Amino acid sequence: MRKPRRIALLYWQAAENATLSYQHGWPRAFCESSLFDAVPLNLADTEWGDRWAFLRILSQRRFDAIVMLHSVFSNQPRLRRFLFWLVARCPQPKAFFIGNEYRAMPEKIEFCRDIGLSLLITQSNDPRVLALYRDAIGCAVGSVPNTGCDLSVFRPGPSLERRPIDLGYRSYEAPFYLGNFEKTEIAEYFTAHAAAFGMRVDISMSPDDRFDAAGYAAFLNRCRGQIGTESGTDFFELTDALRHRVHALERENPAVGWPEVKARIFEGMKPTVPMRIISGRQVEAAACKTVQILFEGRYNGYFAPDVHYIPLAKDFANIDEVMHKFRDDAFCGRLVDNAYDVAVGEFTYERLVGRFAAILAPLL
């Protein structure tokens, strides 16, 4: 049996990202993996004493590689100044799981180049996305979903007929520059029509109503079904040009709403390279055997319509058919069993860490 690879594992973990289960699940998964001997370095611990400890660890211990998780640079860079310089000068291969691939992309590309990146891990498995990254950075590029699922937390609870909530949903209003408003649209539609459908719903877009991992698992097991959409954008780019155009419009008119943004910027635009990905919320719902009503999409090729989820047209034109399927216990039972098999077969952290290990191996 091959000796575990010794890695320095960099991440940022604090109360601020407590509701982002994957940003807590990945560090734990690496530390528990038999494939790696991981030395965890939490960048949220950045007092001077911690920085000197990082220096000693990185300079005195022998590592096969340095692995930087999504939280190192998701919405903002957490590896800066002295610590950035320290990692950049390390001779070991460096891997980075890039997060939130829709904002600060020029800064993230510069980060990758300046730190001497050897391997970029993207959430997309679209060959066009991988090629764009490869050309821009000049390093190896691999695909691993960020949507790991901790099966000790997310597991089936009561049977569907015993769950008190018909439809549940927790999300947030996506920024206009993604070019779609689907999360809000699906939430508002089912909130507005719940009474007409005779449904008990618990739907919220408020950050105050989000859960940590254990709380979300408990919530899912109180819900017969969950609504949802693919994450991301149909207009992936490395320049942030669309984001800057939308921000300029928002500065011009701070009260601007999605209809005007759509009309002035996105109306008539053809999708370019898509950055549409499966969400961790969908994998976690699958692990809890919660029925999913999802906008039609690809979901990285893991979930198929009427096999793993009930497909909903984005204009809601097939809502009668959707509701008929949702009330069919036998049909829903097959859906949740199929989706559960995908969750436990493809999305355990053990499985995903193993996929990363295989991608990293040629660089060691």
C-alpha positions as CSV (number, residue, x, y, z in Angstrom):
1,M,0.0,0.0,0.0
2,R,1.4,3.4,-1.0
3,K,2.4,5.7,1.8
4,P,0.0,8.7,2.3
5,R,1.2,11.8,0.5
6,R,2.2,14.5,3.0
7,I,0.5,17.8,2.3
8,A,0.2,21.3,3.8
9,L,-3.5,22.0,3.7
10,L,-4.5,25.7,3.6
11,Y,-8.1,26.9,4.2
12,W,-10.0,29.6,5.9
13,Q,-12.6,28.6,8.5
14,A,-14.4,31.0,10.9
15,A,-17.9,31.9,12.0
16,E,-18.3,33.9,8.8
17,N,-18.5,30.8,6.7
18,A,-20.3,28.5,9.2
19,T,-23.3,27.9,6.9
20,L,-21.2,26.9,3.9
21,S,-20.9,23.2,4.7
22,Y,-18.4,22.4,2.0
23,Q,-15.9,24.9,3.4
24,H,-16.0,22.9,6.6
25,G,-16.4,19.5,5.1
26,W,-13.3,19.6,2.8
27,P,-10.7,20.3,5.5
28,R,-12.1,17.6,7.7
29,A,-12.2,15.1,4.8
30,F,-8.5,15.7,3.9
31,C,-7.5,15.3,7.5
32,E,-9.4,12.0,7.8
33,S,-8.3,10.6,4.4
34,S,-6.0,7.6,4.3
35,L,-4.6,9.0,1.0
36,F,-3.0,12.0,2.6
37,D,-1.1,13.0,5.7
38,A,-2.5,16.5,5.9
39,V,-1.1,19.2,8.1
40,P,-4.0,21.7,8.5
41,L,-3.3,25.4,8.4
42,N,-6.3,27.6,9.1
43,L,-5.7,31.1,7.6
44,A,-8.3,32.6,9.9
45,D,-5.6,32.2,12.6
46,T,-3.4,35.0,11.6
47,E,-1.9,36.5,14.7
48,W,1.8,37.0,14.6
49,G,2.4,33.9,16.6
50,D,0.3,31.9,14.1
51,R,2.3,33.4,11.2
52,W,5.6,32.3,12.7
53,A,4.1,28.9,13.3
54,F,3.2,28.7,9.6
55,L,6.7,29.7,8.7
56,R,8.2,27.0,10.8
57,I,5.8,24.4,9.4
58,L,6.2,25.2,5.8
59,S,10.0,25.7,5.9
60,Q,11.0,22.9,8.2
61,R,8.6,20.0,7.3
62,R,8.9,18.1,4.1
63,F,5.7,18.1,2.1
64,D,4.9,16.4,-1.2
65,A,2.5,19.2,-2.1
66,I,0.6,22.3,-0.9
67,V,-3.2,22.2,-1.3
68,M,-5.3,25.3,-1.1
69,L,-9.0,24.8,-0.6
70,H,-11.9,26.9,-2.0
71,S,-12.0,29.2,1.1
72,V,-8.4,30.4,0.4
73,F,-9.8,32.7,-2.3
74,S,-13.6,32.5,-2.7
75,N,-14.9,36.0,-2.5
76,Q,-11.7,37.5,-1.3
77,P,-8.1,36.4,-1.0
78,R,-7.3,35.0,2.5
79,L,-3.6,34.3,1.6
80,R,-1.9,37.6,1.5
81,R,1.3,39.5,2.1
82,F,3.8,37.5,4.2
83,L,1.8,34.2,4.0
84,F,1.4,34.5,0.2
85,W,5.1,35.1,-0.2
86,L,5.8,32.2,2.0
87,V,3.7,29.8,0.0
88,A,4.9,31.2,-3.4
89,R,8.5,30.5,-2.5
90,C,7.8,26.9,-1.5
91,P,9.2,24.5,-4.2
92,Q,6.5,21.8,-3.9
93,P,3.7,21.4,-6.4
94,K,0.7,23.6,-5.5
95,A,-2.9,22.8,-6.1
96,F,-5.8,25.3,-5.7
97,F,-9.6,24.5,-5.6
98,I,-11.0,27.6,-7.1
99,G,-14.3,28.8,-5.6
100,N,-17.1,31.2,-6.8
101,E,-16.1,31.1,-10.4
102,Y,-18.1,34.1,-11.3
103,R,-16.4,37.0,-9.6
104,A,-12.9,38.5,-9.1
105,M,-11.7,36.2,-11.9
106,P,-8.8,38.4,-13.1
107,E,-7.6,38.6,-9.5
108,K,-7.9,34.8,-9.1
109,I,-6.0,34.2,-12.4
110,E,-3.3,36.5,-11.2
111,F,-3.2,34.8,-7.8
112,C,-2.6,31.4,-9.6
113,R,0.1,32.7,-11.8
114,D,2.0,34.6,-9.0
115,I,1.9,31.7,-6.6
116,G,3.3,29.3,-9.2
117,L,0.3,27.1,-9.4
118,S,0.8,23.5,-10.6
119,L,-2.8,22.3,-10.6
120,L,-6.2,24.1,-10.7
121,I,-9.3,22.3,-9.6
122,T,-12.5,23.7,-11.1
123,Q,-16.1,22.7,-10.2
124,S,-17.0,22.6,-13.9
125,N,-16.5,19.5,-16.1
126,D,-17.2,21.4,-19.3
127,P,-14.1,21.0,-21.6
128,R,-14.4,24.6,-22.7
129,V,-14.0,25.9,-19.1
130,L,-11.0,23.6,-18.5
131,A,-9.4,24.9,-21.8
132,L,-9.9,28.5,-20.8
133,Y,-8.2,28.0,-17.5
134,R,-5.3,26.0,-19.0
135,D,-4.6,28.7,-21.6
136,A,-4.8,31.5,-19.0
137,I,-2.7,30.0,-16.3
138,G,-0.5,27.5,-18.0
139,C,-0.9,24.7,-15.4
140,A,-2.7,21.4,-15.2
141,V,-6.5,21.7,-14.8
142,G,-8.8,19.1,-13.3
143,S,-12.5,18.9,-12.4
144,V,-13.8,17.9,-9.0
145,P,-17.2,19.1,-7.7
146,N,-17.1,21.1,-4.5
147,T,-20.4,19.5,-3.4
148,G,-19.1,16.9,-1.0
149,C,-21.6,15.2,1.2
150,D,-21.0,14.1,4.8
151,L,-23.1,11.0,5.1
152,S,-22.8,11.1,8.9
153,V,-24.8,14.3,8.8
154,F,-26.9,14.1,5.7
155,R,-28.9,10.8,5.8
156,P,-32.5,9.7,5.2
157,G,-34.9,10.5,8.0
158,P,-38.7,9.9,8.1
159,S,-40.5,8.5,5.1
160,L,-41.9,11.0,2.7
161,E,-45.5,10.7,3.9
162,R,-44.4,11.5,7.5
163,R,-42.6,14.8,6.7
164,P,-44.6,17.8,7.8
165,I,-43.4,20.3,5.1
166,D,-44.3,19.7,1.4
167,L,-41.7,22.0,-0.1
168,G,-38.7,23.6,1.5
169,Y,-36.0,26.0,0.2
170,R,-33.1,28.0,1.6
171,S,-31.1,30.2,-0.8
172,Y,-30.0,33.7,-1.4
173,E,-30.7,36.3,-4.1
174,A,-28.0,35.8,-6.7
175,P,-26.2,38.9,-8.1
176,F,-27.6,40.3,-11.3
177,Y,-24.3,39.8,-13.2
178,L,-24.9,36.1,-13.3
179,G,-27.4,36.8,-16.0
180,N,-30.3,34.9,-14.4
181,F,-32.6,35.4,-11.5
182,E,-33.7,31.8,-11.2
183,K,-33.2,31.3,-7.5
184,T,-35.5,34.2,-6.6
185,E,-38.0,33.3,-9.4
186,I,-38.5,29.7,-8.3
187,A,-38.8,30.8,-4.6
188,E,-41.3,33.5,-5.3
189,Y,-43.4,31.3,-7.6
190,F,-43.9,28.5,-5.1
191,T,-44.4,31.0,-2.2
192,A,-47.2,32.7,-4.2
193,H,-48.9,29.5,-5.4
194,A,-48.5,27.4,-2.3
195,A,-52.1,27.9,-1.1
196,A,-53.5,27.2,-4.6
197,F,-51.5,23.9,-4.7
198,G,-52.6,23.1,-1.1
199,M,-49.0,22.9,0.0
200,R,-47.2,23.6,3.2
201,V,-44.0,25.4,2.3
202,D,-41.0,26.8,4.2
203,I,-39.2,28.9,1.7
204,S,-36.8,31.7,2.6
205,M,-34.1,33.8,0.8
206,S,-33.0,35.5,4.0
207,P,-29.4,34.9,5.2
208,D,-30.9,34.9,8.7
209,D,-32.8,31.7,8.0
210,R,-29.8,29.7,6.7
211,F,-28.6,26.6,8.6
212,D,-25.4,25.0,9.5
213,A,-24.9,21.5,8.2
214,A,-26.7,19.7,11.0
215,G,-29.5,22.2,11.0
216,Y,-29.9,21.9,7.2
217,A,-30.0,18.1,7.4
218,A,-32.7,18.3,10.0
219,F,-34.7,20.7,7.8
220,L,-34.4,18.5,4.7
221,N,-35.7,15.6,6.7
222,R,-38.8,17.6,7.6
223,C,-39.4,18.3,3.9
224,R,-41.1,16.0,1.4
225,G,-39.6,18.1,-1.4
226,Q,-37.1,20.8,-2.2
227,I,-37.0,23.3,-5.1
228,G,-33.8,24.4,-6.8
229,T,-31.8,25.4,-9.8
230,E,-28.4,24.9,-11.2
231,S,-25.8,27.3,-9.7
232,G,-23.8,29.7,-11.8
233,T,-24.0,31.5,-15.1
234,D,-24.4,30.9,-18.8
235,F,-21.8,33.6,-19.4
236,F,-18.5,32.4,-18.0
237,E,-15.6,34.6,-18.5
238,L,-12.2,35.3,-17.0
239,T,-12.4,39.1,-17.5
240,D,-15.4,40.1,-15.2
241,A,-16.5,42.3,-18.1
242,L,-20.2,41.6,-17.6
243,R,-20.0,42.0,-13.8
244,H,-18.4,45.4,-14.3
245,R,-21.2,46.4,-16.8
246,V,-23.9,45.4,-14.3
247,H,-22.1,47.2,-11.5
248,A,-21.9,50.4,-13.6
249,L,-25.7,50.2,-14.2
250,E,-26.3,49.7,-10.5
251,R,-24.1,52.8,-9.6
252,E,-26.1,54.8,-12.2
253,N,-29.4,53.7,-10.7
254,P,-29.0,52.1,-7.2
255,A,-32.7,51.1,-7.2
256,V,-32.4,49.2,-10.5
257,G,-34.2,45.8,-10.5
258,W,-33.7,42.6,-12.4
259,P,-36.2,43.4,-15.2
260,E,-34.2,46.5,-16.2
261,V,-30.8,44.8,-15.9
262,K,-32.1,41.9,-18.0
263,A,-33.5,44.2,-20.7
264,R,-30.5,46.5,-20.9
265,I,-27.7,44.0,-20.7
266,F,-28.7,40.4,-21.1
267,E,-31.8,40.6,-23.5
268,G,-30.8,39.0,-26.8
269,M,-27.4,37.8,-25.6
270,K,-26.6,34.2,-26.6
271,P,-25.1,32.1,-23.9
272,T,-21.3,31.7,-24.3
273,V,-19.3,29.2,-22.2
274,P,-21.6,28.0,-19.4
275,M,-20.5,27.8,-15.8
276,R,-23.5,25.9,-14.7
277,I,-22.9,23.4,-11.9
278,I,-24.7,21.1,-9.5
279,S,-25.2,22.6,-6.0
280,G,-24.3,21.1,-2.7
281,R,-27.8,21.7,-1.6
282,Q,-29.0,19.3,-4.3
283,V,-26.6,16.6,-3.3
284,E,-27.4,17.0,0.4
285,A,-31.1,16.7,-0.4
286,A,-30.4,13.5,-2.4
287,A,-28.6,12.1,0.6
288,C,-31.7,12.8,2.8
289,K,-34.0,11.2,0.2
290,T,-35.9,14.5,-0.3
291,V,-37.8,14.8,-3.6
292,Q,-36.4,17.6,-5.8
293,I,-38.3,19.8,-8.2
294,L,-35.6,21.5,-10.2
295,F,-35.4,23.8,-13.1
296,E,-34.4,21.9,-16.2
297,G,-30.6,21.7,-16.5
298,R,-27.5,19.5,-16.9
299,Y,-26.4,19.3,-13.2
300,N,-22.9,18.3,-14.3
301,G,-24.3,15.2,-15.8
302,Y,-25.1,13.6,-12.5
303,F,-28.8,14.2,-12.2
304,A,-31.2,13.3,-15.1
305,P,-34.8,14.6,-15.4
306,D,-37.5,12.1,-14.2
307,V,-34.7,9.8,-13.0
308,H,-33.3,11.8,-10.1
309,Y,-35.5,14.9,-10.0
310,I,-38.8,16.4,-11.3
311,P,-37.9,18.8,-14.2
312,L,-39.6,22.2,-14.1
313,A,-39.7,24.4,-17.1
314,K,-38.2,27.8,-16.4
315,D,-41.4,29.5,-17.5
316,F,-43.4,27.1,-15.3
317,A,-45.4,26.0,-18.4
318,N,-45.4,22.3,-17.2
319,I,-46.4,23.0,-13.6
320,D,-49.5,20.8,-13.7
321,E,-47.4,17.9,-14.8
322,V,-44.9,18.7,-12.1
323,M,-47.5,18.7,-9.4
324,H,-49.0,15.4,-10.6
325,K,-45.6,13.7,-10.4
326,F,-44.9,15.3,-7.0
327,R,-48.1,13.8,-5.6
328,D,-47.3,10.3,-7.0
329,D,-45.7,8.4,-4.1
330,A,-44.4,5.5,-6.1
331,F,-42.8,7.9,-8.7
332,C,-41.2,10.0,-6.0
333,G,-40.0,6.9,-4.2
334,R,-38.1,5.9,-7.3
335,L,-36.7,9.4,-7.7
336,V,-35.3,9.7,-4.2
337,D,-33.8,6.2,-4.3
338,N,-32.0,7.0,-7.6
339,A,-30.7,10.3,-6.4
340,Y,-29.6,8.8,-3.1
341,D,-27.5,6.2,-5.1
342,V,-25.8,9.1,-6.9
343,A,-25.1,11.0,-3.6
344,V,-23.5,8.0,-1.8
345,G,-21.8,6.7,-4.9
346,E,-20.3,9.9,-6.3
347,F,-20.3,12.7,-3.7
348,T,-18.9,11.4,-0.5
349,Y,-15.8,13.3,0.5
350,E,-13.8,10.1,0.5
351,R,-14.8,9.6,-3.2
352,L,-14.0,13.2,-4.1
353,V,-10.7,13.3,-2.3
354,G,-9.8,10.1,-4.1
355,R,-10.5,11.8,-7.4
356,F,-8.3,14.7,-6.5
357,A,-5.5,12.3,-5.5
358,A,-5.6,10.7,-8.9
359,I,-5.4,14.1,-10.7
360,L,-2.5,15.2,-8.4
361,A,-0.5,12.0,-8.7
362,P,1.2,12.7,-12.1
363,L,2.6,16.0,-10.7
364,L,4.3,14.4,-7.7
